[in-house]
Amino acid sequence: MTQHDDGDVRRVVLRGELDITTVERADAQVTEAEASAPAVLLLDLSELTFVDSSGVRLVLLADDRARACGRRLAVRLGAGPALRVFRALGLLPKLEIIPEPPRNYDTA
């Protein structure tokens, strides 16, 4: 897990598995990012290899908190497991989904 600041956007990148065994650590990262009160919080799930219901809940709760604070929550799902799970649950229309950047875009 890493965090990046880009002006008004705070990006939290989650890697590996997001499940009941890792969600507490991921939630701490999201909470830390929220504490800085960014205009936009971007949860980047594109590098996840697995997502269970705990991970979905983390995103939905973060979205609820963002809406309550008048902040935008955006989610990057990539083309792998995160996209499949959120699509299967019918959540794509309910979230602000950010597409993958072009391959030559530096995201470091």
MOPAC internal coordinates of N, CA, C and O (Angstrom, degrees):
PM7 1SCF
backbone

  N    0.0000 0     0.00 0     0.00 0    0    0    0
  C    1.4388 1     0.00 0     0.00 0    1    0    0
  C    1.5242 1   109.55 1     0.00 0    2    1    0
  O    1.2310 1   121.72 1   -46.14 1    3    2    1
  N    1.3062 1   114.31 1   133.86 1    3    2    1
  C    1.4590 1   119.00 1   177.18 1    5    3    2
  C    1.5191 1   108.99 1  -137.85 1    6    5    3
  O    1.2310 1   121.51 1   -19.33 1    7    6    5
  N    1.3181 1   114.71 1   160.67 1    7    6    5
  C    1.4515 1   121.25 1   176.37 1    9    7    6
  C    1.5146 1   109.00 1  -127.39 1   10    9    7
  O    1.2310 1   121.15 1   -36.97 1   11   10    9
  N    1.3269 1   115.40 1   143.03 1   11   10    9
  C    1.4604 1   121.98 1   179.14 1   13   11   10
  C    1.5257 1   108.28 1  -135.47 1   14   13   11
  O    1.2310 1   120.78 1   -39.66 1   15   14   13
  N    1.3165 1   116.12 1   140.34 1   15   14   13
  C    1.4632 1   121.72 1   174.05 1   17   15   14
  C    1.5173 1   108.72 1  -106.65 1   18   17   15
  O    1.2310 1   120.95 1   -44.90 1   19   18   17
  N    1.3157 1   115.78 1   135.10 1   19   18   17
  C    1.4601 1   121.80 1   175.58 1   21   19   18
  C    1.5222 1   107.03 1  -138.62 1   22   21   19
  O    1.2310 1   120.77 1  -100.69 1   23   22   21
  N    1.3217 1   116.13 1    79.31 1   23   22   21
  C    1.4621 1   120.23 1  -177.77 1   25   23   22
  C    1.5109 1   110.64 1    69.14 1   26   25   23
  O    1.2310 1   120.70 1    62.17 1   27   26   25
  N    1.3321 1   116.26 1  -117.83 1   27   26   25
  C    1.4556 1   121.75 1  -178.58 1   29   27   26
  C    1.5290 1   112.87 1   -86.86 1   30   29   27
  O    1.2310 1   120.36 1  -178.73 1   31   30   29
  N    1.3192 1   116.92 1     1.27 1   31   30   29
  C    1.4691 1   120.92 1  -177.88 1   33   31   30
  C    1.5211 1   109.35 1  -107.82 1   34   33   31
  O    1.2310 1   120.88 1   -52.49 1   35   34   33
  N    1.3131 1   115.93 1   127.51 1   35   34   33
  C    1.4732 1   121.56 1   173.96 1   37   35   34
  C    1.5234 1   106.17 1  -110.96 1   38   37   35
  O    1.2310 1   120.66 1   -58.87 1   39   38   37
  N    1.3252 1   116.35 1   121.13 1   39   38   37
  C    1.4676 1   121.33 1  -176.73 1   41   39   38
  C    1.5091 1   109.92 1  -109.12 1   42   41   39
  O    1.2310 1   120.91 1   -52.53 1   43   42   41
  N    1.3208 1   115.87 1   127.47 1   43   42   41
  C    1.4602 1   123.12 1   175.40 1   45   43   42
  C    1.5262 1   106.40 1  -110.98 1   46   45   43
  O    1.2310 1   120.93 1   -61.34 1   47   46   45
  N    1.3283 1   115.83 1   118.66 1   47   46   45
  C    1.4590 1   121.41 1  -178.81 1   49   47   46
  C    1.5250 1   108.03 1  -103.72 1   50   49   47
  O    1.2310 1   120.63 1   -59.17 1   51   50   49
  N    1.3200 1   116.41 1   120.83 1   51   50   49
  C    1.4620 1   122.11 1   177.79 1   53   51   50
  C    1.5210 1   108.55 1  -104.85 1   54   53   51
  O    1.2310 1   121.06 1   -43.84 1   55   54   53
  N    1.3324 1   115.57 1   136.16 1   55   54   53
  C    1.4746 1   121.02 1  -177.21 1   57   55   54
  C    1.5221 1   110.20 1  -126.61 1   58   57   55
  O    1.2310 1   121.51 1   -23.82 1   59   58   57
  N    1.3156 1   114.71 1   156.18 1   59   58   57
  C    1.4656 1   119.54 1   175.94 1   61   59   58
  C    1.5155 1   111.35 1    81.83 1   62   61   59
  O    1.2310 1   120.73 1    49.39 1   63   62   61
  N    1.3236 1   116.21 1  -130.61 1   63   62   61
  C    1.4601 1   121.44 1  -177.80 1   65   63   62
  C    1.5210 1   110.43 1  -106.02 1   66   65   63
  O    1.2310 1   120.90 1   -39.76 1   67   66   65
  N    1.3138 1   115.88 1   140.24 1   67   66   65
  C    1.4624 1   122.42 1   174.44 1   69   67   66
  C    1.5219 1   106.25 1  -119.97 1   70   69   67
  O    1.2310 1   121.88 1   -82.75 1   71   70   69
  N    1.3232 1   114.01 1    97.25 1   71   70   69
  C    1.4576 1   119.84 1  -176.29 1   73   71   70
  C    1.5192 1   109.37 1  -144.55 1   74   73   71
  O    1.2310 1   120.69 1    11.02 1   75   74   73
  N    1.3076 1   116.28 1  -168.98 1   75   74   73
  C    1.4596 1   120.64 1  -175.35 1   77   75   74
  C    1.5335 1   112.34 1   -61.22 1   78   77   75
  O    1.2310 1   120.07 1   154.83 1   79   78   77
  N    1.3219 1   117.48 1   -25.17 1   79   78   77
  C    1.4731 1   119.51 1  -179.38 1   81   79   78
  C    1.5244 1   112.96 1   -84.95 1   82   81   79
  O    1.2310 1   119.75 1   162.42 1   83   82   81
  N    1.3234 1   118.08 1   -17.58 1   83   82   81
  C    1.4721 1   121.03 1  -177.25 1   85   83   82
  C    1.5239 1   113.75 1  -117.37 1   86   85   83
  O    1.2310 1   120.01 1   171.25 1   87   86   85
  N    1.3226 1   117.58 1    -8.75 1   87   86   85
  C    1.4693 1   120.53 1  -172.27 1   89   87   86
  C    1.5288 1   112.13 1   -65.51 1   90   89   87
  O    1.2310 1   119.61 1   147.73 1   91   90   89
  N    1.3105 1   118.34 1   -32.27 1   91   90   89
  C    1.4688 1   119.52 1  -179.53 1   93   91   90
  C    1.5279 1   111.05 1   -63.23 1   94   93   91
  O    1.2310 1   120.81 1   136.36 1   95   94   93
  N    1.3158 1   116.05 1   -43.64 1   95   94   93
  C    1.4664 1   120.37 1   178.24 1   97   95   94
  C    1.5305 1   110.89 1   -66.38 1   98   97   95
  O    1.2310 1   120.65 1   139.11 1   99   98   97
  N    1.3301 1   116.36 1   -40.89 1   99   98   97
  C    1.4651 1   120.32 1   178.08 1  101   99   98
  C    1.5268 1   110.47 1   -64.86 1  102  101   99
  O    1.2310 1   120.28 1   139.21 1  103  102  101
  N    1.3164 1   117.07 1   -40.79 1  103  102  101
  C    1.4559 1   120.52 1   179.16 1  105  103  102
  C    1.5329 1   111.14 1   -62.85 1  106  105  103
  O    1.2310 1   120.30 1   142.77 1  107  106  105
  N    1.3252 1   117.04 1   -37.23 1  107  106  105
  C    1.4645 1   120.81 1   177.17 1  109  107  106
  C    1.5259 1   110.43 1   -62.80 1  110  109  107
  O    1.2310 1   120.03 1   141.12 1  111  110  109
  N    1.3334 1   117.55 1   -38.88 1  111  110  109
  C    1.4632 1   121.34 1   177.76 1  113  111  110
  C    1.5271 1   111.15 1   -65.70 1  114  113  111
  O    1.2310 1   120.73 1   137.65 1  115  114  113
  N    1.3168 1   116.21 1   -42.35 1  115  114  113
  C    1.4636 1   120.35 1   179.57 1  117  115  114
  C    1.5301 1   109.72 1   -65.98 1  118  117  115
  O    1.2310 1   120.60 1   135.61 1  119  118  117
  N    1.3185 1   116.45 1   -44.39 1  119  118  117
  C    1.4643 1   120.50 1   179.67 1  121  119  118
  C    1.5273 1   111.12 1   -61.71 1  122  121  119
  O    1.2310 1   120.33 1   139.66 1  123  122  121
  N    1.3187 1   116.97 1   -40.34 1  123  122  121
  C    1.4637 1   120.86 1   177.09 1  125  123  122
  C    1.5309 1   110.51 1   -62.40 1  126  125  123
  O    1.2310 1   120.52 1   137.62 1  127  126  125
  N    1.3111 1   116.60 1   -42.38 1  127  126  125
  C    1.4638 1   120.46 1   179.15 1  129  127  126
  C    1.5290 1   110.77 1   -66.05 1  130  129  127
  O    1.2310 1   120.18 1   140.09 1  131  130  129
  N    1.3147 1   117.27 1   -39.91 1  131  130  129
  C    1.4632 1   121.18 1   178.96 1  133  131  130
  C    1.5283 1   111.30 1   -63.55 1  134  133  131
  O    1.2310 1   120.34 1   146.07 1  135  134  133
  N    1.3206 1   116.95 1   -33.93 1  135  134  133
  C    1.4634 1   121.64 1  -177.42 1  137  135  134
  C    1.5212 1   112.22 1   -62.26 1  138  137  135
  O    1.2310 1   120.18 1   154.37 1  139  138  137
  N    1.3250 1   117.26 1   -25.63 1  139  138  137
  C    1.4647 1   120.26 1   178.92 1  141  139  138
  C    1.5302 1   111.56 1   -80.99 1  142  141  139
  O    1.2310 1   120.57 1   179.23 1  143  142  141
  N    1.3297 1   116.52 1    -0.77 1  143  142  141
  C    1.4676 1   123.66 1   176.51 1  145  143  142
  C    1.5247 1   113.85 1    51.48 1  146  145  143
  O    1.2310 1   119.88 1  -126.01 1  147  146  145
  N    1.3377 1   117.84 1    53.99 1  147  146  145
  C    1.4685 1   118.77 1   178.15 1  149  147  146
  C    1.5240 1   110.48 1   -71.48 1  150  149  147
  O    1.2310 1   120.71 1   -24.27 1  151  150  149
  N    1.3151 1   116.25 1   155.73 1  151  150  149
  C    1.4636 1   120.15 1   175.26 1  153  151  150
  C    1.5274 1   110.35 1   -65.22 1  154  153  151
  O    1.2310 1   121.38 1   143.26 1  155  154  153
  N    1.3359 1   114.97 1   -36.74 1  155  154  153
  C    1.4630 1   121.46 1   179.36 1  157  155  154
  C    1.5181 1   108.52 1  -132.58 1  158  157  155
  O    1.2310 1   120.77 1   -50.71 1  159  158  157
  N    1.3171 1   116.13 1   129.29 1  159  158  157
  C    1.4628 1   121.89 1   171.96 1  161  159  158
  C    1.5215 1   107.01 1  -107.63 1  162  161  159
  O    1.2310 1   120.73 1   -60.65 1  163  162  161
  N    1.3206 1   116.21 1   119.35 1  163  162  161
  C    1.4633 1   122.15 1  -179.80 1  165  163  162
  C    1.5209 1   108.73 1  -105.75 1  166  165  163
  O    1.2310 1   120.93 1   -64.31 1  167  166  165
  N    1.3208 1   115.83 1   115.69 1  167  166  165
  C    1.4592 1   120.79 1   173.91 1  169  167  166
  C    1.5216 1   107.46 1   -94.52 1  170  169  167
  O    1.2310 1   121.08 1   -65.89 1  171  170  169
  N    1.3124 1   115.54 1   114.11 1  171  170  169
  C    1.4653 1   121.23 1  -178.68 1  173  171  170
  C    1.5211 1   108.38 1   -98.01 1  174  173  171
  O    1.2310 1   120.80 1   -73.70 1  175  174  173
  N    1.3194 1   116.08 1   106.30 1  175  174  173
  C    1.4633 1   122.98 1  -179.11 1  177  175  174
  C    1.5266 1   111.62 1  -104.33 1  178  177  175
  O    1.2310 1   120.39 1  -170.84 1  179  178  177
  N    1.3212 1   116.86 1     9.16 1  179  178  177
  C    1.4613 1   121.06 1  -172.79 1  181  179  178
  C    1.5250 1   113.63 1   -68.14 1  182  181  179
  O    1.2310 1   120.08 1   162.07 1  183  182  181
  N    1.3277 1   117.45 1   -17.93 1  183  182  181
  C    1.4701 1   120.09 1  -179.87 1  185  183  182
  C    1.5297 1   112.73 1  -100.10 1  186  185  183
  O    1.2310 1   120.25 1  -170.56 1  187  186  185
  N    1.3281 1   117.12 1     9.44 1  187  186  185
  C    1.4587 1   120.00 1   177.92 1  189  187  186
  C    1.5177 1   110.76 1   -75.95 1  190  189  187
  O    1.2310 1   121.17 1   -36.67 1  191  190  189
  N    1.3191 1   115.37 1   143.33 1  191  190  189
  C    1.4649 1   121.14 1   176.06 1  193  191  190
  C    1.5178 1   111.83 1  -101.37 1  194  193  191
  O    1.2310 1   120.65 1   166.89 1  195  194  193
  N    1.3497 1   116.37 1   -13.11 1  195  194  193
  C    1.4591 1   121.82 1  -179.05 1  197  195  194
  C    1.5219 1   108.98 1  -160.02 1  198  197  195
  O    1.2310 1   120.81 1   -38.91 1  199  198  197
  N    1.3408 1   116.05 1   141.09 1  199  198  197
  C    1.4669 1   122.07 1   175.45 1  201  199  198
  C    1.5242 1   107.87 1  -139.05 1  202  201  199
  O    1.2310 1   120.54 1   -51.11 1  203  202  201
  N    1.3461 1   116.57 1   128.89 1  203  202  201
  C    1.4558 1   119.13 1   173.49 1  205  203  202
  C    1.5241 1   109.44 1  -111.52 1  206  205  203
  O    1.2310 1   120.33 1     9.00 1  207  206  205
  N    1.3223 1   116.98 1  -171.00 1  207  206  205
  C    1.4570 1   120.94 1  -176.09 1  209  207  206
  C    1.5267 1   112.55 1   -62.70 1  210  209  207
  O    1.2310 1   120.00 1   153.64 1  211  210  209
  N    1.3226 1   117.60 1   -26.36 1  211  210  209
  C    1.4672 1   120.69 1   176.86 1  213  211  210
  C    1.5248 1   110.16 1   -63.90 1  214  213  211
  O    1.2310 1   120.43 1   139.24 1  215  214  213
  N    1.3177 1   116.78 1   -40.76 1  215  214  213
  C    1.4579 1   121.37 1   178.64 1  217  215  214
  C    1.5194 1   112.05 1   -68.62 1  218  217  215
  O    1.2310 1   120.66 1   140.47 1  219  218  217
  N    1.3124 1   116.35 1   -39.53 1  219  218  217
  C    1.4631 1   120.46 1   177.23 1  221  219  218
  C    1.5311 1   109.04 1   -62.80 1  222  221  219
  O    1.2310 1   120.63 1   135.96 1  223  222  221
  N    1.3102 1   116.40 1   -44.04 1  223  222  221
  C    1.4708 1   121.11 1   179.33 1  225  223  222
  C    1.5284 1   110.77 1   -60.53 1  226  225  223
  O    1.2310 1   120.37 1   138.67 1  227  226  225
  N    1.3265 1   116.91 1   -41.33 1  227  226  225
  C    1.4647 1   120.99 1   178.29 1  229  227  226
  C    1.5322 1   110.47 1   -56.20 1  230  229  227
  O    1.2310 1   120.33 1   133.57 1  231  230  229
  N    1.3104 1   116.98 1   -46.43 1  231  230  229
  C    1.4646 1   121.49 1  -179.18 1  233  231  230
  C    1.5227 1   111.03 1   -66.42 1  234  233  231
  O    1.2310 1   120.11 1   135.44 1  235  234  233
  N    1.3216 1   117.40 1   -44.56 1  235  234  233
  C    1.4602 1   120.27 1  -178.58 1  237  235  234
  C    1.5282 1   111.88 1   -64.98 1  238  237  235
  O    1.2310 1   119.98 1   140.56 1  239  238  237
  N    1.3249 1   117.64 1   -39.44 1  239  238  237
  C    1.4647 1   120.54 1   177.26 1  241  239  238
  C    1.5250 1   111.31 1   -67.48 1  242  241  239
  O    1.2310 1   120.46 1   140.81 1  243  242  241
  N    1.3223 1   116.73 1   -39.19 1  243  242  241
  C    1.4709 1   120.14 1   176.68 1  245  243  242
  C    1.5278 1   109.89 1   -63.27 1  246  245  243
  O    1.2310 1   120.26 1   141.71 1  247  246  245
  N    1.3211 1   117.12 1   -38.29 1  247  246  245
  C    1.4576 1   120.75 1   177.94 1  249  247  246
  C    1.5279 1   110.40 1   -64.92 1  250  249  247
  O    1.2310 1   120.19 1   137.04 1  251  250  249
  N    1.3240 1   117.25 1   -42.96 1  251  250  249
  C    1.4707 1   121.04 1   177.51 1  253  251  250
  C    1.5243 1   110.93 1   -59.96 1  254  253  251
  O    1.2310 1   120.30 1   135.01 1  255  254  253
  N    1.3276 1   117.04 1   -44.99 1  255  254  253
  C    1.4690 1   120.62 1  -179.79 1  257  255  254
  C    1.5257 1   110.99 1   -64.33 1  258  257  255
  O    1.2310 1   120.82 1   139.08 1  259  258  257
  N    1.3324 1   116.03 1   -40.92 1  259  258  257
  C    1.4661 1   120.04 1   179.69 1  261  259  258
  C    1.5240 1   110.56 1   -61.77 1  262  261  259
  O    1.2310 1   120.50 1   133.90 1  263  262  261
  N    1.3063 1   116.65 1   -46.10 1  263  262  261
  C    1.4706 1   120.28 1   179.86 1  265  263  262
  C    1.5296 1   110.95 1   -62.05 1  266  265  263
  O    1.2310 1   120.55 1   139.82 1  267  266  265
  N    1.3344 1   116.55 1   -40.18 1  267  266  265
  C    1.4687 1   120.83 1  -179.64 1  269  267  266
  C    1.5301 1   111.63 1   -64.94 1  270  269  267
  O    1.2310 1   120.50 1   151.03 1  271  270  269
  N    1.3305 1   116.64 1   -28.97 1  271  270  269
  C    1.4746 1   121.43 1  -178.87 1  273  271  270
  C    1.5216 1   112.87 1   -96.63 1  274  273  271
  O    1.2310 1   119.89 1   178.99 1  275  274  273
  N    1.3242 1   117.81 1    -1.01 1  275  274  273
  C    1.4587 1   120.44 1  -178.28 1  277  275  274
  C    1.5188 1   113.32 1    74.01 1  278  277  275
  O    1.2310 1   120.69 1  -154.52 1  279  278  277
  N    1.3258 1   116.28 1    25.48 1  279  278  277
  C    1.4650 1   122.23 1  -179.68 1  281  279  278
  C    1.5263 1   108.22 1  -107.39 1  282  281  279
  O    1.2310 1   120.50 1   -26.44 1  283  282  281
  N    1.3196 1   116.66 1   153.56 1  283  282  281
  C    1.4676 1   120.88 1   174.71 1  285  283  282
  C    1.5185 1   109.71 1   -88.81 1  286  285  283
  O    1.2310 1   120.97 1   -42.30 1  287  286  285
  N    1.3124 1   115.75 1   137.70 1  287  286  285
  C    1.4617 1   121.85 1   169.46 1  289  287  286
  C    1.5198 1   105.59 1  -115.45 1  290  289  287
  O    1.2310 1   120.78 1   -55.61 1  291  290  289
  N    1.3223 1   116.11 1   124.39 1  291  290  289
  C    1.4578 1   121.56 1   176.15 1  293  291  290
  C    1.5224 1   107.36 1  -117.48 1  294  293  291
  O    1.2310 1   120.74 1   -29.92 1  295  294  293
  N    1.3176 1   116.20 1   150.08 1  295  294  293
  C    1.4594 1   121.72 1  -176.99 1  297  295  294
  C    1.5173 1   109.01 1  -129.08 1  298  297  295
  O    1.2310 1   120.88 1   -50.36 1  299  298  297
  N    1.3237 1   115.91 1   129.64 1  299  298  297
  C    1.4656 1   121.51 1   172.78 1  301  299  298
  C    1.5186 1   106.36 1  -105.18 1  302  301  299
  O    1.2310 1   120.76 1   -62.00 1  303  302  301
  N    1.3426 1   116.15 1   118.00 1  303  302  301
  C    1.4602 1   121.07 1  -175.36 1  305  303  302
  C    1.5235 1   113.56 1   -98.81 1  306  305  303
  O    1.2310 1   119.98 1   159.00 1  307  306  305
  N    1.3169 1   117.64 1   -21.00 1  307  306  305
  C    1.4595 1   119.45 1  -175.76 1  309  307  306
  C    1.5209 1   110.21 1    72.44 1  310  309  307
  O    1.2310 1   120.91 1    25.64 1  311  310  309
  N    1.3201 1   115.86 1  -154.36 1  311  310  309
  C    1.4635 1   120.91 1  -177.60 1  313  311  310
  C    1.5243 1   112.16 1  -119.38 1  314  313  311
  O    1.2310 1   119.77 1  -171.50 1  315  314  313
  N    1.3217 1   118.04 1     8.50 1  315  314  313
  C    1.4543 1   121.77 1  -173.97 1  317  315  314
  C    1.5170 1   114.53 1  -104.32 1  318  317  315
  O    1.2310 1   120.84 1    38.24 1  319  318  317
  N    1.3269 1   116.01 1  -141.76 1  319  318  317
  C    1.4651 1   122.12 1  -173.89 1  321  319  318
  C    1.5275 1   114.47 1   -57.60 1  322  321  319
  O    1.2310 1   119.82 1   140.52 1  323  322  321
  N    1.3185 1   117.96 1   -39.48 1  323  322  321
  C    1.4684 1   119.30 1  -178.59 1  325  323  322
  C    1.5303 1   110.42 1   -61.86 1  326  325  323
  O    1.2310 1   120.40 1   134.40 1  327  326  325
  N    1.3093 1   116.84 1   -45.60 1  327  326  325
  C    1.4609 1   120.45 1   178.80 1  329  327  326
  C    1.5269 1   110.48 1   -60.39 1  330  329  327
  O    1.2310 1   120.17 1   134.40 1  331  330  329
  N    1.3238 1   117.28 1   -45.60 1  331  330  329
  C    1.4709 1   120.62 1  -178.70 1  333  331  330
  C    1.5261 1   111.28 1   -60.02 1  334  333  331
  O    1.2310 1   120.16 1   136.08 1  335  334  333
  N    1.3309 1   117.30 1   -43.92 1  335  334  333
  C    1.4677 1   121.08 1  -177.66 1  337  335  334
  C    1.5284 1   110.67 1   -66.88 1  338  337  335
  O    1.2310 1   120.12 1   129.99 1  339  338  337
  N    1.3320 1   117.38 1   -50.01 1  339  338  337
  C    1.4581 1   120.20 1  -177.82 1  341  339  338
  C    1.5260 1   111.37 1   -66.10 1  342  341  339
  O    1.2310 1   120.00 1   145.52 1  343  342  341
  N    1.3344 1   117.61 1   -34.48 1  343  342  341
  C    1.4705 1   120.75 1   176.53 1  345  343  342
  C    1.5269 1   110.29 1   -67.49 1  346  345  343
  O    1.2310 1   120.20 1   134.14 1  347  346  345
  N    1.3259 1   117.22 1   -45.86 1  347  346  345
  C    1.4644 1   121.11 1  -178.91 1  349  347  346
  C    1.5258 1   111.98 1   -61.04 1  350  349  347
  O    1.2310 1   120.53 1   148.00 1  351  350  349
  N    1.3247 1   116.59 1   -32.00 1  351  350  349
  C    1.4644 1   121.01 1   179.81 1  353  351  350
  C    1.5348 1   112.64 1   -85.62 1  354  353  351
  O    1.2310 1   120.17 1   178.04 1  355  354  353
  N    1.3182 1   117.28 1    -1.96 1  355  354  353
  C    1.4525 1   121.15 1   178.92 1  357  355  354
  C    1.5170 1   113.99 1    72.03 1  358  357  355
  O    1.2310 1   120.23 1  -152.66 1  359  358  357
  N    1.3375 1   117.17 1    27.34 1  359  358  357
  C    1.4578 1   121.36 1  -175.15 1  361  359  358
  C    1.5259 1   114.59 1   -93.70 1  362  361  359
  O    1.2310 1   119.57 1   170.59 1  363  362  361
  N    1.3169 1   118.42 1    -9.41 1  363  362  361
  C    1.4650 1   119.92 1  -177.25 1  365  363  362
  C    1.5288 1   112.93 1   -57.37 1  366  365  363
  O    1.2310 1   119.09 1   137.04 1  367  366  365
  N    1.3428 1   119.35 1   -42.96 1  367  366  365
  C    1.4706 1   118.31 1   179.97 1  369  367  366
  C    1.5332 1   113.52 1   -71.04 1  370  369  367
  O    1.2310 1   119.96 1   163.46 1  371  370  369
  N    1.3002 1   117.68 1   -16.54 1  371  370  369
  C    1.4607 1   121.54 1  -176.33 1  373  371  370
  C    1.5261 1   113.18 1   -88.92 1  374  373  371
  O    1.2310 1   120.21 1   167.85 1  375  374  373
  N    1.3281 1   117.20 1   -12.15 1  375  374  373
  C    1.4617 1   122.00 1  -176.27 1  377  375  374
  C    1.5274 1   110.40 1  -120.81 1  378  377  375
  O    1.2310 1   120.92 1   -23.22 1  379  378  377
  N    1.3175 1   115.85 1   156.78 1  379  378  377
  C    1.4631 1   120.18 1   173.07 1  381  379  378
  C    1.5297 1   107.10 1   -85.47 1  382  381  379
  O    1.2310 1   120.71 1   -74.47 1  383  382  381
  N    1.3137 1   116.25 1   105.53 1  383  382  381
  C    1.4583 1   122.12 1  -176.01 1  385  383  382
  C    1.5310 1   108.36 1   -95.92 1  386  385  383
  O    1.2310 1   121.04 1   -51.66 1  387  386  385
  N    1.3259 1   115.61 1   128.34 1  387  386  385
  C    1.4588 1   122.70 1   179.05 1  389  387  386
  C    1.5287 1   107.98 1  -103.10 1  390  389  387
  O    1.2310 1   120.01 1   -51.05 1  391  390  389
  N    1.3282 1   117.58 1   128.95 1  391  390  389
  C    1.4670 1   119.45 1   179.28 1  393  391  390
  C    1.5245 1   111.46 1   -70.79 1  394  393  391
  O    1.2310 1   121.59 1   -14.92 1  395  394  393
  N    1.3035 1   114.56 1   165.08 1  395  394  393
  C    1.4608 1   121.07 1   175.80 1  397  395  394
  C    1.5222 1   109.37 1   -63.38 1  398  397  395
  O    1.2310 1   119.92 1   -37.56 1  399  398  397
  N    1.3299 1   117.75 1   142.44 1  399  398  397
  C    1.4703 1   119.03 1   174.29 1  401  399  398
  C    1.5268 1   109.56 1   -70.69 1  402  401  399
  O    1.2310 1   120.01 1   -21.59 1  403  402  401
  N    1.3241 1   117.58 1   158.41 1  403  402  401
  C    1.4663 1   119.30 1   175.13 1  405  403  402
  C    1.5254 1   110.43 1   -56.09 1  406  405  403
  O    1.2310 1   119.92 1   -27.80 1  407  406  405
  N    1.2946 1   117.76 1   152.20 1  407  406  405
  C    1.4634 1   122.39 1  -176.06 1  409  407  406
  C    1.5285 1   113.17 1   -59.56 1  410  409  407
  O    1.2310 1   119.68 1   152.47 1  411  410  409
  N    1.3077 1   118.22 1   -27.53 1  411  410  409
  C    1.4646 1   120.03 1  -178.93 1  413  411  410
  C    1.5350 1   112.53 1   -88.65 1  414  413  411
  O    1.2310 1   120.74 1  -174.98 1  415  414  413
  N    1.3270 1   116.19 1     5.02 1  415  414  413
  C    1.4638 1   121.39 1  -179.58 1  417  415  414
  C    1.5257 1   109.39 1   -82.36 1  418  417  415
  O    1.2310 1   120.35 1   -49.78 1  419  418  417
  N    1.3073 1   116.93 1   130.22 1  419  418  417
  C    1.4644 1   121.78 1  -179.68 1  421  419  418
  C    1.5201 1   108.94 1   -85.09 1  422  421  419
  O    1.2310 1   119.44 1   -66.12 1  423  422  421
  N    1.3368 1   118.68 1   113.88 1  423  422  421
  C    1.4559 1   122.71 1  -178.33 1  425  423  422
  C    1.5058 1   112.07 1  -102.62 1  426  425  423
  O    1.2310 1   119.52 1  -169.90 1  427  426  425
  N    1.3112 1   118.52 1    10.10 1  427  426  425
  C    1.4699 1   120.48 1  -178.15 1  429  427  426
  C    1.5017 1   112.61 1   -74.01 1  430  429  427
  O    1.2310 1   120.10 1   180.00 1  431  430  429

